[in-house]
């Protein structure tokens, strides 16, 4: 559980940096790309997904600070060159909205948008991070489907880890070959 707003903001900085890394790695042909079928979010272009990520950060921040579950208009991400600036701006706005809020707000209940049920403040913030990661993963999936490079999350592929298994087994006195992933 998150107990400090500064700790959460540090955590979200990492989530944000990975979004920036993955979005920046997309090639020019990703601009305007959308699935060939589907409806709703399943048919959104990469441009729209990036704008949705940027805007949704502020939606969750609005709820957290007690201003309601209000969705701001998404930023203009109509061309690839606007993707990173939009995400950077939303990161800055999100951080500014939360910076200075008291740590005890992480424990207070935030009314949900569609019920009388309340969520702990820390849970609302984690929902935002999970939402960001979900859409980053959606974009990474689209990249993989198109044969575009997808950055490794920790700069190590499954194949690299599989190749290191024998050395780890030996180092820890275990027998067998380990799973090669």
N, C-alpha and C positions, 0 to 999 in steps of 0.2 A: 504494500500500500504506500502511496505517496504521502509524506508528512510535511513537506515544505514546498512552497510554490517555487522557490529557487531550484530545488531538486527536480521538480517537474519541468521547469523551463530548460534546464540542462539536458534532461532526457529528450524533450521535444526538439532541441537544437540538433541532436543526432538524427532523429526521424526526418527532420527538415533537410539536413545535409544529404541524406540518402535519396530523398525525393529530387533534390537539385541534381545530384550526380546522375540519377537514372534518366531524368527528363533531358538533361544536357547531352546525354549520350545518344539521344535519338537522331537519326539522320534527317536530312532535309525532306525526304519523301514521307516522313511521318506527319508533316504539316498537312492537315485536312484529312488524314486517313481515318476511316471509320469501318466498322465491320460491314460486310456485304448484306447481312440480314439481322433481324432482331428488332425490338422496339424498346422504347424507354432508355434506361441507362445501358442496356445491352447493345444499343445502336449508336451511342454517343461517339463522336470523333475524339481523337486524342486532344485536340484543342479544347473541346467542351469539358473533357475530364480534368484537364489542367485548371481551367477556370473554376470548375466545381470544387476542386481541392482547395484552391485559394479562397474562394468565398465561404466554404463550409467551415474553415478554421474560425472565421469571424462569427458564424452562426453559433458554434459551440461556446465561443468566448462570451457572446452576448448573453446566453443562458447562464453561464457560470457567474457573471458579474451581476446577475439579477435584472437584466434588461429584456428578458423574454427570449424565446426561441425565434429570433428574427433573422431571416436570411437577407444579407445585403445583395445588391445586384452583383453578378460575377464581373470580374475585371475583363477588359478587352484582351482576349488571347487569340484573336483572329489570325495571327501569323506567328510562326515559331519564335521569332525574335522577341516576342512579348511574354513567352511562357516563364522564363526564369525571373524577369523583373516582377511579374505578377506574384509568383510564389515568394520571392524575397520580400515584397511589400506586405503580403498577408502575414508572413512570419513576423515582420517588424510590428505590424498593428496588433497581432495576437499577443505578442510578448509584452507590448506596451499596455494593453488592456489588463493583463494579469499581473504585471510587475507591480509590487506594492500592495497587492491584495493580501489581507491577513492569512496566515497559515491555517487558522481555525476554519476558514471558509472551505477548506478541503473536506471537512467533516460535516458541514451543514448540508441540509437537504435542499436540492434544487427541484422545483416543481417540473414535471414532465410536460411536454407539449399537448398530449392527448389524454391525460388522466390525472387523477388526484395523487397519484403515486409520486414519491420524491426519490431522487437519486442523490447519493453523496456527491459533493463537489468533485472529489478526486475521480469518481467514476465518470462524470461528465467529461472531464479532461482526458481520461483514458479512452473514452468513446471517440473523441476527436482524433487522437493519435491513431487508434485502430482504423478509423475511417480513412485517414490520410494514407496509411499503409495499404489498406484494401485497394484503393484506387491506384496507388503506385504499382502494386502487384498486377492489377488489371492492365495497366499500360505496359509493364514488363512482359506480360503474357502476349499482348498484341505484338510487341517487338520480336519476341521469339517466333511467333507465327509467321512473321514477315522475313525472318532470317537476319534481323538487325541485332547487333551486339547488345547483350543484356549484362550490365556490370554485376560482378559477383558481390554479394552482400558483405563478405568479410575478406575479399580479395583471395579467396580460396574456392576452387571448384570441388564438387563431390569427388571427381576423379583424383584431384590432388590429395584430398583427405584419405581416400581409399589407398592410394599409393604409399601414404605414410603409416598405414596400419601395422605393417611388419615391424617397423622401428619402434612404434609405441608398445607393441606386445613385448618385444625384447626388453625394452627399457623398464617395463613394469613386471618382468618375470612371468609373463603369461605365455601359454602355448597356443598353437593354432595359427590360422592365417588372418583372422579378423575378417570382417565383412568388407569387401572391396567397393561397396557402394556402387 
